[in-house]
Amino acid sequence: MDKLTLYPGNWLYNASVIGFLNVISWKLGEDVIENWLNEDGSISIDKTIFEPVKVGKENIPKSLVCYVEYLTENEDIEEWLENKDKKGNSNREKLEEYYNEMGEFGYKLVRAFNKLFSKNMPYQNLVQQGDRKEFIIFLLNLFSMANNKVTYRCDLCGNERAIEPDETSKLEKRLFKFDLMHSSLLGPSAGEFPNSFWNNNASLRICPICSYFIIHHHLAVTQLEDGSEIFINAPSFLIMWYLNKYVKAINEKVKTSEARKLLGMSVMEMALKVNIQLGKWTMMNIEVVSKLKVRHKKKVDYNLEFYSLPHEVISLLLNRKISSILTEIGETSILNLVLSQNYERIMEIGEKVFKIALQKLSEESNKTKKDKSDEDDEFIAHYFQLVKEKSDLIKISQKLFELYLLIMEKQKGRL
Ligand SMILES: [Zn+2]
């Protein structure tokens, strides 16, 4: 099997690859992707995914067929075909040529391209109307394009496979020179861009392979409640695959804007669900890349931020015993204490909960009521939203002690 092996690089490149994997996974299933992921952090993509399949009279790379179907899944193509322009021509009439060549898929292809490259779309103008067929040919030649040509280092993936664009091809000129057309994540802050990313180089080269992957990077991000978009970056595609998947799923359920909490919960989910040996190196540099849209009067701007959890916290959460007890406790307040490394507080709360529980038991048997019982109830309500029964309190306090001890053991290297 001929493979394309990729190693993690900068976050934009990583997000591009993860976005591509999302599309393939949607079509072929998650186990296909899981087979490609290597424990050393690299990924070996089966190259048959780039091979052409016959669609009507045309040859279209399989990966593009998947992408077109993915992008048009929830589209009402029939309705769109009836839309008319100012001259009264419908899309159906204008796209007859595509239908004759590729059948219904021809319509979908144009619709999908519009969703990527039209006005206000993530890669506006990168591939223009007249470029569609050239773009398909470009994809069919993705791996042979650099043969017998002078190659340069690609500024996105770092491989020696960037080439000069063909002088006669406007499409190649756009694809192979990094521009804001490539990146919605970076937003329109053109002046600040090169500095905040690699270096001050104004003309960054993109190799053919990256210029295909990069039009998937918007799919890798998760939109939070406050409108910000995040991507979890790590030095391993395997880690990024799972963490970004869990972030999306958890975000659906809990609806939060606290990226730190989402990251913590996703790391726990991964520790519990994924049976992998996580080497120490994987704990390094798991970071959240966050883009937030801000408005200055009428101007829209983007704030790009990076933050991470301390290595110690990541390594605690990656421990199955710790993650499973935190999950059993299920209280955000306690997770937050771990995230902020306030471990002593977990012990203190455990002791207090234990005292309150004993107090409540003795009140019950003596039919008396302590003065401070309202205060105690407030304390419990503040930290524990899930506790319903008094009898739960003893269990909770035991779990807090257990959690604290596990953290101490882990810190001493005994876990
Ligand atoms: Zn590249």
Boltz pocket constraint, residues with backbone or C-beta under 6 A from the ligand:
constraints:
  - pocket:
      binder: B
      contacts: [[A, 154], [A, 155], [A, 156], [A, 157], [A, 158], [A, 159], [A, 206], [A, 207], [A, 208], [A, 209], [A, 210], [A, 211]]
      max_distance: 6.0
